[in-house]
Amino acid sequence: MADNALILNGTMVADRIKEELTSRVEALKAKGIVPCLATILVGDDPSSATYVRMKGNACERLGIESRRIHLGAGTTTEELIAVIEQLNGDEDVHGILLQHPVPHHIDERAAFEAIAIGKDVDGVTMLGFAQNAFGQADYPSCTPAAIMAILDHYDLPIEGKHAVVVGRSPILGKPVSLMLLNRNATVTVCHSKTEGLAELVRQGDIVVAAVGKPAFIQGDWIKEGAVVLDAGYNKGNIGDVDYEACLAKASAVTPVPAGVGPVTIATLLKHTVDAAERRVFQP
Ligand code: NAP
């Protein structure tokens, strides 16, 4: 039994990323540029409001301007797109984040697609997704990029490993599968119609949980010595993995909280600073 699993400390990885950003933000400010992330929240979903607030506060702690736009639950697709287009044309805004999910009556895909590719710091557009699939994205989706950053920070091997990703959403499961594939992992992508899920997960040297169901991945699904990355974040600070049970089998595992979450936010800040630098140094 691997009873000494390495706890992959996301807070530490996030701090490293943010430390490196401090001097870059200062350098931009010296040139009269304040990096700026615009966040758009539509409606009053409390979890979404919390996520947006966390992202805005993280920006401000680092000297990045946080432009917070809160639209009413009755906002139409056209109104939302008009706001996004205004932000696209605003020279002072470097990144745009539309908090998912938006109310059901809004065409979320159309709204995502309205974000200019140069400001798509959360990698939500189809073009951003395609660039990521080719390994050429300036701004891959933040949570998948965070998962890769954790693997790299701890020097955990990817090439040749069998990665099993549970979840195939366009912002998480699919892009992380492509990123792992681009790093020469052999990737199995599982979803709600997958048959024999437990058996497939048992084959994973790397397991990524991106399901949205608390403690869904069971300890006895984990292969001895596997590396487990839990992107899930459910009510009560519970991940998608049965953490305690997985600890007994895995060689390394991300906790919830303080795992993938803080690195996702640090990645968003990094992408915003990258976008501001591109404007200054490659106008
Ligand atoms: P999502 O859009 O709801 O996608 C969930 C995926 O899980 C879908 O592909 C779904 O399959 C699959 N699934 C559902 N039930 C399943 C089952 N019984 N067996 C196998 N697969 C199943 O969710 P998401 O946006 O990707 O988010 C996933 C989790 O990550 C959530 O807990 C969310 O809170 C968390 N998250 C965390 C961060 C962060 O910063 N840490 C960021 C984003 C999301 P189908 O495609 O067949 O429906």
py3Dmol code that shows the C-alpha trace and the ligand (Angstrom):
import py3Dmol

protein = """\
ATOM      1  CA  MET A   1       0.000   0.000   0.000  1.00  0.00           C
ATOM      2  CA  ALA A   2       1.386   3.414  -0.966  1.00  0.00           C
ATOM      3  CA  ASP A   3       0.629   4.963   2.417  1.00  0.00           C
ATOM      4  CA  ASN A   4       3.077   7.824   1.909  1.00  0.00           C
ATOM      5  CA  ALA A   5       1.397   9.571  -1.009  1.00  0.00           C
ATOM      6  CA  LEU A   6       2.869  12.933  -1.906  1.00  0.00           C
ATOM      7  CA  ILE A   7       0.324  15.707  -1.348  1.00  0.00           C
ATOM      8  CA  LEU A   8       0.565  17.992  -4.368  1.00  0.00           C
ATOM      9  CA  ASN A   9       0.441  21.430  -2.770  1.00  0.00           C
ATOM     10  CA  GLY A  10      -1.466  23.705  -5.137  1.00  0.00           C
ATOM     11  CA  THR A  11      -1.084  26.724  -2.886  1.00  0.00           C
ATOM     12  CA  MET A  12       2.687  26.435  -3.145  1.00  0.00           C
ATOM     13  CA  VAL A  13       2.599  26.018  -6.937  1.00  0.00           C
ATOM     14  CA  ALA A  14       0.276  29.035  -7.183  1.00  0.00           C
ATOM     15  CA  ASP A  15       2.594  31.115  -4.963  1.00  0.00           C
ATOM     16  CA  ARG A  16       5.535  30.321  -7.263  1.00  0.00           C
ATOM     17  CA  ILE A  17       3.554  31.471 -10.301  1.00  0.00           C
ATOM     18  CA  LYS A  18       2.429  34.652  -8.543  1.00  0.00           C
ATOM     19  CA  GLU A  19       5.942  35.468  -7.245  1.00  0.00           C
ATOM     20  CA  GLU A  20       7.192  35.448 -10.810  1.00  0.00           C
ATOM     21  CA  LEU A  21       4.355  37.779 -11.863  1.00  0.00           C
ATOM     22  CA  THR A  22       5.082  40.522  -9.306  1.00  0.00           C
ATOM     23  CA  SER A  23       8.136  41.929 -11.110  1.00  0.00           C
ATOM     24  CA  ARG A  24       6.388  41.625 -14.490  1.00  0.00           C
ATOM     25  CA  VAL A  25       3.432  43.670 -13.215  1.00  0.00           C
ATOM     26  CA  GLU A  26       5.888  46.295 -11.879  1.00  0.00           C
ATOM     27  CA  ALA A  27       7.673  46.439 -15.242  1.00  0.00           C
ATOM     28  CA  LEU A  28       4.358  46.979 -17.023  1.00  0.00           C
ATOM     29  CA  LYS A  29       3.372  49.708 -14.576  1.00  0.00           C
ATOM     30  CA  ALA A  30       6.709  51.441 -15.180  1.00  0.00           C
ATOM     31  CA  LYS A  31       5.619  51.672 -18.817  1.00  0.00           C
ATOM     32  CA  GLY A  32       2.262  53.125 -17.792  1.00  0.00           C
ATOM     33  CA  ILE A  33       0.295  49.902 -18.329  1.00  0.00           C
ATOM     34  CA  VAL A  34      -1.820  48.355 -15.581  1.00  0.00           C
ATOM     35  CA  PRO A  35      -2.763  44.786 -16.519  1.00  0.00           C
ATOM     36  CA  CYS A  36      -6.550  44.506 -16.358  1.00  0.00           C
ATOM     37  CA  LEU A  37      -8.885  41.520 -16.195  1.00  0.00           C
ATOM     38  CA  ALA A  38     -12.584  42.130 -16.831  1.00  0.00           C
ATOM     39  CA  THR A  39     -14.854  39.557 -15.208  1.00  0.00           C
ATOM     40  CA  ILE A  40     -18.483  39.239 -16.225  1.00  0.00           C
ATOM     41  CA  LEU A  41     -21.000  37.644 -13.894  1.00  0.00           C
ATOM     42  CA  VAL A  42     -24.546  37.201 -15.150  1.00  0.00           C
ATOM     43  CA  GLY A  43     -27.245  36.578 -12.534  1.00  0.00           C
ATOM     44  CA  ASP A  44     -26.984  35.774  -8.855  1.00  0.00           C
ATOM     45  CA  ASP A  45     -25.697  32.226  -8.575  1.00  0.00           C
ATOM     46  CA  PRO A  46     -23.852  32.331  -5.214  1.00  0.00           C
ATOM     47  CA  SER A  47     -21.061  29.904  -6.237  1.00  0.00           C
ATOM     48  CA  SER A  48     -20.360  31.864  -9.424  1.00  0.00           C
ATOM     49  CA  ALA A  49     -20.375  35.120  -7.439  1.00  0.00           C
ATOM     50  CA  THR A  50     -17.820  33.598  -5.040  1.00  0.00           C
ATOM     51  CA  TYR A  51     -15.564  32.401  -7.886  1.00  0.00           C
ATOM     52  CA  VAL A  52     -15.643  35.821  -9.553  1.00  0.00           C
ATOM     53  CA  ARG A  53     -14.918  37.569  -6.262  1.00  0.00           C
ATOM     54  CA  MET A  54     -11.964  35.234  -5.581  1.00  0.00           C
ATOM     55  CA  LYS A  55     -10.540  35.929  -9.047  1.00  0.00           C
ATOM     56  CA  GLY A  56     -11.013  39.704  -8.692  1.00  0.00           C
ATOM     57  CA  ASN A  57      -9.438  39.782  -5.236  1.00  0.00           C
ATOM     58  CA  ALA A  58      -6.487  37.691  -6.441  1.00  0.00           C
ATOM     59  CA  CYS A  59      -5.932  40.227  -9.237  1.00  0.00           C
ATOM     60  CA  GLU A  60      -5.951  43.151  -6.843  1.00  0.00           C
ATOM     61  CA  ARG A  61      -3.523  41.499  -4.426  1.00  0.00           C
ATOM     62  CA  LEU A  62      -1.032  41.316  -7.296  1.00  0.00           C
ATOM     63  CA  GLY A  63      -1.608  44.865  -8.583  1.00  0.00           C
ATOM     64  CA  ILE A  64      -3.705  43.713 -11.548  1.00  0.00           C
ATOM     65  CA  GLU A  65      -6.816  45.816 -12.123  1.00  0.00           C
ATOM     66  CA  SER A  66     -10.055  43.892 -11.709  1.00  0.00           C
ATOM     67  CA  ARG A  67     -12.955  45.312 -13.698  1.00  0.00           C
ATOM     68  CA  ARG A  68     -16.031  43.558 -12.314  1.00  0.00           C
ATOM     69  CA  ILE A  69     -19.172  43.600 -14.419  1.00  0.00           C
ATOM     70  CA  HIS A  70     -22.318  42.178 -12.862  1.00  0.00           C
ATOM     71  CA  LEU A  71     -25.303  41.827 -15.172  1.00  0.00           C
ATOM     72  CA  GLY A  72     -28.836  41.002 -14.123  1.00  0.00           C
ATOM     73  CA  ALA A  73     -30.309  37.500 -14.479  1.00  0.00           C
ATOM     74  CA  GLY A  74     -32.629  38.781 -17.232  1.00  0.00           C
ATOM     75  CA  THR A  75     -29.761  39.902 -19.516  1.00  0.00           C
ATOM     76  CA  THR A  76     -30.278  38.707 -23.107  1.00  0.00           C
ATOM     77  CA  THR A  77     -27.638  37.038 -25.288  1.00  0.00           C
ATOM     78  CA  GLU A  78     -27.506  40.182 -27.435  1.00  0.00           C
ATOM     79  CA  GLU A  79     -26.988  42.437 -24.422  1.00  0.00           C
ATOM     80  CA  LEU A  80     -24.242  40.197 -23.072  1.00  0.00           C
ATOM     81  CA  ILE A  81     -22.478  40.103 -26.442  1.00  0.00           C
ATOM     82  CA  ALA A  82     -22.689  43.900 -26.651  1.00  0.00           C
ATOM     83  CA  VAL A  83     -20.899  44.165 -23.282  1.00  0.00           C
ATOM     84  CA  ILE A  84     -18.223  41.719 -24.442  1.00  0.00           C
ATOM     85  CA  GLU A  85     -17.716  43.650 -27.687  1.00  0.00           C
ATOM     86  CA  GLN A  86     -17.286  46.856 -25.753  1.00  0.00           C
ATOM     87  CA  LEU A  87     -14.592  45.179 -23.630  1.00  0.00           C
ATOM     88  CA  ASN A  88     -12.942  43.788 -26.791  1.00  0.00           C
ATOM     89  CA  GLY A  89     -12.558  47.356 -28.029  1.00  0.00           C
ATOM     90  CA  ASP A  90     -11.335  48.758 -24.704  1.00  0.00           C
ATOM     91  CA  GLU A  91      -7.536  49.235 -24.903  1.00  0.00           C
ATOM     92  CA  ASP A  92      -7.240  49.199 -21.118  1.00  0.00           C
ATOM     93  CA  VAL A  93      -8.705  45.682 -20.780  1.00  0.00           C
ATOM     94  CA  HIS A  94      -6.266  42.834 -21.450  1.00  0.00           C
ATOM     95  CA  GLY A  95      -8.292  39.774 -20.494  1.00  0.00           C
ATOM     96  CA  ILE A  96     -12.000  38.922 -20.413  1.00  0.00           C
ATOM     97  CA  LEU A  97     -13.514  36.192 -18.274  1.00  0.00           C
ATOM     98  CA  LEU A  98     -17.184  35.305 -18.648  1.00  0.00           C
ATOM     99  CA  GLN A  99     -18.095  33.229 -15.595  1.00  0.00           C
ATOM    100  CA  HIS A 100     -19.663  29.879 -16.494  1.00  0.00           C
ATOM    101  CA  PRO A 101     -22.519  28.988 -16.248  1.00  0.00           C
ATOM    102  CA  VAL A 102     -24.712  31.837 -17.484  1.00  0.00           C
ATOM    103  CA  PRO A 103     -28.518  31.642 -17.051  1.00  0.00           C
ATOM    104  CA  HIS A 104     -30.127  29.014 -19.300  1.00  0.00           C
ATOM    105  CA  HIS A 105     -31.888  31.440 -21.641  1.00  0.00           C
ATOM    106  CA  ILE A 106     -28.521  32.840 -22.782  1.00  0.00           C
ATOM    107  CA  ASP A 107     -26.617  31.231 -25.650  1.00  0.00           C
ATOM    108  CA  GLU A 108     -23.397  30.695 -23.709  1.00  0.00           C
ATOM    109  CA  ARG A 109     -21.447  29.439 -26.712  1.00  0.00           C
ATOM    110  CA  ALA A 110     -22.334  32.552 -28.727  1.00  0.00           C
ATOM    111  CA  ALA A 111     -21.242  34.724 -25.805  1.00  0.00           C
ATOM    112  CA  PHE A 112     -17.927  32.878 -25.421  1.00  0.00           C
ATOM    113  CA  GLU A 113     -17.309  33.179 -29.151  1.00  0.00           C
ATOM    114  CA  ALA A 114     -17.758  36.954 -28.915  1.00  0.00           C
ATOM    115  CA  ILE A 115     -14.567  37.216 -26.808  1.00  0.00           C
ATOM    116  CA  ALA A 116     -11.640  38.436 -28.934  1.00  0.00           C
ATOM    117  CA  ILE A 117      -8.985  35.715 -29.170  1.00  0.00           C
ATOM    118  CA  GLY A 118      -6.280  38.088 -27.858  1.00  0.00           C
ATOM    119  CA  LYS A 119      -8.318  38.603 -24.680  1.00  0.00           C
ATOM    120  CA  ASP A 120      -9.528  34.999 -24.270  1.00  0.00           C
ATOM    121  CA  VAL A 121      -7.381  34.428 -21.182  1.00  0.00           C
ATOM    122  CA  ASP A 122      -9.574  31.520 -20.009  1.00  0.00           C
ATOM    123  CA  GLY A 123      -9.342  29.650 -23.330  1.00  0.00           C
ATOM    124  CA  VAL A 124     -13.099  29.375 -23.865  1.00  0.00           C
ATOM    125  CA  THR A 125     -13.390  30.197 -27.561  1.00  0.00           C
ATOM    126  CA  MET A 126     -13.401  27.542 -30.271  1.00  0.00           C
ATOM    127  CA  LEU A 127     -10.290  29.110 -31.779  1.00  0.00           C
ATOM    128  CA  GLY A 128      -8.526  29.028 -28.414  1.00  0.00           C
ATOM    129  CA  PHE A 129      -9.548  25.381 -28.015  1.00  0.00           C
ATOM    130  CA  ALA A 130      -8.243  24.534 -31.499  1.00  0.00           C
ATOM    131  CA  GLN A 131      -4.950  26.317 -30.837  1.00  0.00           C
ATOM    132  CA  ASN A 132      -4.618  24.300 -27.635  1.00  0.00           C
ATOM    133  CA  ALA A 133      -5.349  21.086 -29.557  1.00  0.00           C
ATOM    134  CA  PHE A 134      -2.398  21.950 -31.817  1.00  0.00           C
ATOM    135  CA  GLY A 135      -0.241  22.797 -28.789  1.00  0.00           C
ATOM    136  CA  GLN A 136      -0.099  26.429 -29.899  1.00  0.00           C
ATOM    137  CA  ALA A 137      -2.421  28.275 -27.535  1.00  0.00           C
ATOM    138  CA  ASP A 138      -1.310  31.525 -25.930  1.00  0.00           C
ATOM    139  CA  TYR A 139      -4.018  30.984 -23.327  1.00  0.00           C
ATOM    140  CA  PRO A 140      -5.086  27.367 -22.798  1.00  0.00           C
ATOM    141  CA  SER A 141      -8.052  26.909 -20.445  1.00  0.00           C
ATOM    142  CA  CYS A 142      -6.879  27.747 -16.943  1.00  0.00           C
ATOM    143  CA  THR A 143      -7.827  24.583 -15.047  1.00  0.00           C
ATOM    144  CA  PRO A 144      -6.230  22.213 -17.603  1.00  0.00           C
ATOM    145  CA  ALA A 145      -3.150  24.451 -17.679  1.00  0.00           C
ATOM    146  CA  ALA A 146      -3.103  24.345 -13.866  1.00  0.00           C
ATOM    147  CA  ILE A 147      -3.167  20.546 -13.879  1.00  0.00           C
ATOM    148  CA  MET A 148      -0.211  20.490 -16.271  1.00  0.00           C
ATOM    149  CA  ALA A 149       1.617  23.087 -14.135  1.00  0.00           C
ATOM    150  CA  ILE A 150       1.233  20.890 -11.043  1.00  0.00           C
ATOM    151  CA  LEU A 151       2.581  17.832 -12.885  1.00  0.00           C
ATOM    152  CA  ASP A 152       5.531  19.886 -14.140  1.00  0.00           C
ATOM    153  CA  HIS A 153       6.219  21.582 -10.818  1.00  0.00           C
ATOM    154  CA  TYR A 154       6.621  18.184  -9.173  1.00  0.00           C
ATOM    155  CA  ASP A 155       8.477  16.774 -12.184  1.00  0.00           C
ATOM    156  CA  LEU A 156       5.977  13.954 -12.530  1.00  0.00           C
ATOM    157  CA  PRO A 157       6.502  12.059 -15.784  1.00  0.00           C
ATOM    158  CA  ILE A 158       3.819  12.330 -18.469  1.00  0.00           C
ATOM    159  CA  GLU A 159       5.395  10.857 -21.590  1.00  0.00           C
ATOM    160  CA  GLY A 160       4.400   7.258 -22.208  1.00  0.00           C
ATOM    161  CA  LYS A 161       2.074   7.201 -19.199  1.00  0.00           C
ATOM    162  CA  HIS A 162      -1.540   6.121 -19.458  1.00  0.00           C
ATOM    163  CA  ALA A 163      -3.678   9.101 -18.447  1.00  0.00           C
ATOM    164  CA  VAL A 164      -7.342   8.488 -17.692  1.00  0.00           C
ATOM    165  CA  VAL A 165      -9.456  11.646 -17.714  1.00  0.00           C
ATOM    166  CA  VAL A 166     -12.955  11.394 -16.267  1.00  0.00           C
ATOM    167  CA  GLY A 167     -15.025  14.218 -17.783  1.00  0.00           C
ATOM    168  CA  ARG A 168     -15.085  15.731 -21.270  1.00  0.00           C
ATOM    169  CA  SER A 169     -16.320  19.295 -20.824  1.00  0.00           C
ATOM    170  CA  PRO A 170     -14.995  21.874 -23.291  1.00  0.00           C
ATOM    171  CA  ILE A 171     -13.252  23.855 -20.534  1.00  0.00           C
ATOM    172  CA  LEU A 172     -11.751  20.987 -18.582  1.00  0.00           C
ATOM    173  CA  GLY A 173     -11.900  17.318 -19.591  1.00  0.00           C
ATOM    174  CA  LYS A 174     -11.361  17.764 -23.337  1.00  0.00           C
ATOM    175  CA  PRO A 175      -8.588  20.364 -23.229  1.00  0.00           C
ATOM    176  CA  VAL A 176      -6.645  18.581 -20.478  1.00  0.00           C
ATOM    177  CA  SER A 177      -6.904  15.338 -22.482  1.00  0.00           C
ATOM    178  CA  LEU A 178      -5.371  17.121 -25.483  1.00  0.00           C
ATOM    179  CA  MET A 179      -2.641  18.697 -23.381  1.00  0.00           C
ATOM    180  CA  LEU A 180      -1.711  15.306 -21.950  1.00  0.00           C
ATOM    181  CA  LEU A 181      -1.782  13.801 -25.454  1.00  0.00           C
ATOM    182  CA  ASN A 182       0.461  16.613 -26.724  1.00  0.00           C
ATOM    183  CA  ARG A 183       2.906  15.685 -23.975  1.00  0.00           C
ATOM    184  CA  ASN A 184       2.940  12.093 -25.247  1.00  0.00           C
ATOM    185  CA  ALA A 185       0.694  10.467 -22.672  1.00  0.00           C
ATOM    186  CA  THR A 186      -1.665   7.764 -23.914  1.00  0.00           C
ATOM    187  CA  VAL A 187      -5.054   9.179 -23.044  1.00  0.00           C
ATOM    188  CA  THR A 188      -8.413   7.581 -22.277  1.00  0.00           C
ATOM    189  CA  VAL A 189     -11.289  10.052 -21.957  1.00  0.00           C
ATOM    190  CA  CYS A 190     -14.311   8.874 -19.952  1.00  0.00           C
ATOM    191  CA  HIS A 191     -17.784  10.406 -19.629  1.00  0.00           C
ATOM    192  CA  SER A 192     -21.274   9.647 -18.405  1.00  0.00           C
ATOM    193  CA  LYS A 193     -21.889   7.006 -21.092  1.00  0.00           C
ATOM    194  CA  THR A 194     -18.588   5.191 -20.527  1.00  0.00           C
ATOM    195  CA  GLU A 195     -18.993   1.500 -19.737  1.00  0.00           C
ATOM    196  CA  GLY A 196     -16.668  -0.154 -17.233  1.00  0.00           C
ATOM    197  CA  LEU A 197     -15.471   3.150 -15.783  1.00  0.00           C
ATOM    198  CA  ALA A 198     -13.836   1.672 -12.669  1.00  0.00           C
ATOM    199  CA  GLU A 199     -11.802  -0.784 -14.768  1.00  0.00           C
ATOM    200  CA  LEU A 200     -10.607   2.014 -17.056  1.00  0.00           C
ATOM    201  CA  VAL A 201      -9.613   4.255 -14.152  1.00  0.00           C
ATOM    202  CA  ARG A 202      -7.694   1.291 -12.655  1.00  0.00           C
ATOM    203  CA  GLN A 203      -5.440   1.388 -15.739  1.00  0.00           C
ATOM    204  CA  GLY A 204      -4.455   5.014 -15.202  1.00  0.00           C
ATOM    205  CA  ASP A 205      -0.911   5.988 -14.250  1.00  0.00           C
ATOM    206  CA  ILE A 206      -2.335   9.518 -14.169  1.00  0.00           C
ATOM    207  CA  VAL A 207      -5.992  10.052 -13.251  1.00  0.00           C
ATOM    208  CA  VAL A 208      -7.706  13.395 -13.775  1.00  0.00           C
ATOM    209  CA  ALA A 209     -11.092  13.771 -12.092  1.00  0.00           C
ATOM    210  CA  ALA A 210     -13.295  16.404 -13.767  1.00  0.00           C
ATOM    211  CA  VAL A 211     -16.799  15.117 -13.114  1.00  0.00           C
ATOM    212  CA  GLY A 212     -18.577  17.504 -10.751  1.00  0.00           C
ATOM    213  CA  LYS A 213     -19.739  14.765  -8.354  1.00  0.00           C
ATOM    214  CA  PRO A 214     -18.480  14.692  -4.759  1.00  0.00           C
ATOM    215  CA  ALA A 215     -16.063  11.849  -3.913  1.00  0.00           C
ATOM    216  CA  PHE A 216     -17.094  10.044  -7.101  1.00  0.00           C
ATOM    217  CA  ILE A 217     -13.759   8.368  -7.909  1.00  0.00           C
ATOM    218  CA  GLN A 218     -13.332   5.537  -5.426  1.00  0.00           C
ATOM    219  CA  GLY A 219     -10.093   4.482  -3.740  1.00  0.00           C
ATOM    220  CA  ASP A 220     -10.305   0.956  -5.116  1.00  0.00           C
ATOM    221  CA  TRP A 221     -10.468   2.362  -8.672  1.00  0.00           C
ATOM    222  CA  ILE A 222      -6.968   3.768  -8.274  1.00  0.00           C
ATOM    223  CA  LYS A 223      -3.983   1.805  -9.477  1.00  0.00           C
ATOM    224  CA  GLU A 224      -1.185   1.395  -6.936  1.00  0.00           C
ATOM    225  CA  GLY A 225       1.218   4.335  -7.358  1.00  0.00           C
ATOM    226  CA  ALA A 226      -1.004   6.417  -9.668  1.00  0.00           C
ATOM    227  CA  VAL A 227      -0.865  10.217  -9.716  1.00  0.00           C
ATOM    228  CA  VAL A 228      -4.329  11.642  -9.029  1.00  0.00           C
ATOM    229  CA  LEU A 229      -5.351  15.180  -9.957  1.00  0.00           C
ATOM    230  CA  ASP A 230      -8.719  16.206  -8.603  1.00  0.00           C
ATOM    231  CA  ALA A 231     -10.171  19.225 -10.429  1.00  0.00           C
ATOM    232  CA  GLY A 232     -13.548  18.777  -8.763  1.00  0.00           C
ATOM    233  CA  TYR A 233     -14.913  21.360  -6.420  1.00  0.00           C
ATOM    234  CA  ASN A 234     -18.237  20.516  -4.805  1.00  0.00           C
ATOM    235  CA  LYS A 235     -20.219  21.947  -1.900  1.00  0.00           C
ATOM    236  CA  GLY A 236     -18.468  21.479   1.449  1.00  0.00           C
ATOM    237  CA  ASN A 237     -14.966  21.647  -0.087  1.00  0.00           C
ATOM    238  CA  ILE A 238     -15.243  18.122  -1.465  1.00  0.00           C
ATOM    239  CA  GLY A 239     -13.441  17.071  -4.616  1.00  0.00           C
ATOM    240  CA  ASP A 240     -14.494  14.527  -7.227  1.00  0.00           C
ATOM    241  CA  VAL A 241     -12.171  11.952  -5.659  1.00  0.00           C
ATOM    242  CA  ASP A 242     -12.636  10.030  -2.416  1.00  0.00           C
ATOM    243  CA  TYR A 243      -9.469  11.660  -1.087  1.00  0.00           C
ATOM    244  CA  GLU A 244      -8.775   9.574   2.019  1.00  0.00           C
ATOM    245  CA  ALA A 245      -9.335   6.312   0.166  1.00  0.00           C
ATOM    246  CA  CYS A 246      -7.130   7.433  -2.750  1.00  0.00           C
ATOM    247  CA  LEU A 247      -4.313   8.456  -0.416  1.00  0.00           C
ATOM    248  CA  ALA A 248      -3.837   4.809   0.435  1.00  0.00           C
ATOM    249  CA  LYS A 249      -3.243   3.839  -3.210  1.00  0.00           C
ATOM    250  CA  ALA A 250      -1.858   6.844  -5.055  1.00  0.00           C
ATOM    251  CA  SER A 251       1.784   7.959  -5.165  1.00  0.00           C
ATOM    252  CA  ALA A 252       0.695  11.593  -5.393  1.00  0.00           C
ATOM    253  CA  VAL A 253      -2.630  13.374  -5.070  1.00  0.00           C
ATOM    254  CA  THR A 254      -4.015  16.929  -5.113  1.00  0.00           C
ATOM    255  CA  PRO A 255      -6.109  17.861  -2.063  1.00  0.00           C
ATOM    256  CA  VAL A 256      -9.361  19.828  -2.198  1.00  0.00           C
ATOM    257  CA  PRO A 257      -9.144  22.680  -1.346  1.00  0.00           C
ATOM    258  CA  ALA A 258      -5.546  23.869  -1.919  1.00  0.00           C
ATOM    259  CA  GLY A 259      -4.966  21.669  -4.947  1.00  0.00           C
ATOM    260  CA  VAL A 260      -5.967  22.525  -8.503  1.00  0.00           C
ATOM    261  CA  GLY A 261      -8.122  25.555  -7.506  1.00  0.00           C
ATOM    262  CA  PRO A 262      -5.411  28.047  -6.455  1.00  0.00           C
ATOM    263  CA  VAL A 263      -3.256  27.119  -9.457  1.00  0.00           C
ATOM    264  CA  THR A 264      -6.226  27.792 -11.750  1.00  0.00           C
ATOM    265  CA  ILE A 265      -6.514  31.331 -10.372  1.00  0.00           C
ATOM    266  CA  ALA A 266      -2.743  31.917 -10.581  1.00  0.00           C
ATOM    267  CA  THR A 267      -2.863  30.742 -14.212  1.00  0.00           C
ATOM    268  CA  LEU A 268      -5.623  33.236 -14.979  1.00  0.00           C
ATOM    269  CA  LEU A 269      -3.477  36.033 -13.508  1.00  0.00           C
ATOM    270  CA  LYS A 270      -0.486  34.847 -15.529  1.00  0.00           C
ATOM    271  CA  HIS A 271      -2.519  34.836 -18.747  1.00  0.00           C
ATOM    272  CA  THR A 272      -3.726  38.392 -18.014  1.00  0.00           C
ATOM    273  CA  VAL A 273      -0.151  39.594 -17.494  1.00  0.00           C
ATOM    274  CA  ASP A 274       0.945  37.710 -20.648  1.00  0.00           C
ATOM    275  CA  ALA A 275      -1.834  39.468 -22.588  1.00  0.00           C
ATOM    276  CA  ALA A 276      -0.825  42.895 -21.253  1.00  0.00           C
ATOM    277  CA  GLU A 277       2.820  42.234 -22.152  1.00  0.00           C
ATOM    278  CA  ARG A 278       1.877  41.197 -25.665  1.00  0.00           C
ATOM    279  CA  ARG A 279       0.072  44.511 -26.076  1.00  0.00           C
ATOM    280  CA  VAL A 280       3.133  46.451 -24.904  1.00  0.00           C
ATOM    281  CA  PHE A 281       5.983  44.458 -26.369  1.00  0.00           C
ATOM    282  CA  GLN A 282       4.326  43.045 -29.526  1.00  0.00           C
ATOM    283  CA  PRO A 283       1.722  45.696 -30.347  1.00  0.00           C
TER     284      PRO A 283
END
"""
ligand_1 = """\
48
NAP
P -19.337 19.576 -16.497
O -19.331 20.535 -17.636
O -20.588 19.320 -15.742
O -18.772 18.183 -17.039
C -18.771 17.038 -16.240
C -18.250 15.869 -17.035
O -18.336 14.722 -16.207
C -19.064 15.577 -18.296
O -18.203 15.308 -19.377
C -19.875 14.341 -17.914
O -20.117 13.449 -18.992
C -18.940 13.670 -16.919
N -19.715 12.800 -16.031
C -20.833 13.111 -15.342
N -21.286 12.032 -14.671
C -20.431 11.029 -14.954
C -20.368 9.674 -14.583
N -21.296 9.118 -13.787
N -19.364 8.931 -15.070
C -18.415 9.463 -15.871
N -18.429 10.747 -16.261
C -19.428 11.516 -15.808
O -18.260 19.998 -15.400
P -16.871 20.813 -15.542
O -17.178 22.248 -15.753
O -15.941 20.104 -16.456
O -16.352 20.670 -14.036
C -16.024 19.419 -13.482
C -15.622 19.614 -12.034
O -14.492 20.489 -11.986
C -16.666 20.298 -11.155
O -16.549 19.774 -9.840
C -16.256 21.750 -11.146
O -16.686 22.434 -9.978
C -14.774 21.614 -11.175
N -14.065 22.776 -11.720
C -13.039 23.211 -10.985
C -12.293 24.265 -11.435
C -11.128 24.708 -10.602
O -10.645 25.816 -10.758
N -10.654 23.837 -9.720
C -12.602 24.901 -12.623
C -13.661 24.407 -13.393
C -14.378 23.328 -12.909
P -21.048 13.842 -20.266
O -20.176 14.697 -21.138
O -21.364 12.535 -20.879
O -22.226 14.567 -19.721
"""
view = py3Dmol.view(width=600, height=400)
view.addModel(protein, "pdb")
view.setStyle({"model": 0}, {"cartoon": {"style": "trace"}})
view.addModel(ligand_1, "xyz")
view.setStyle({"model": 1}, {"stick": {}})
view.zoomTo()
view.show()
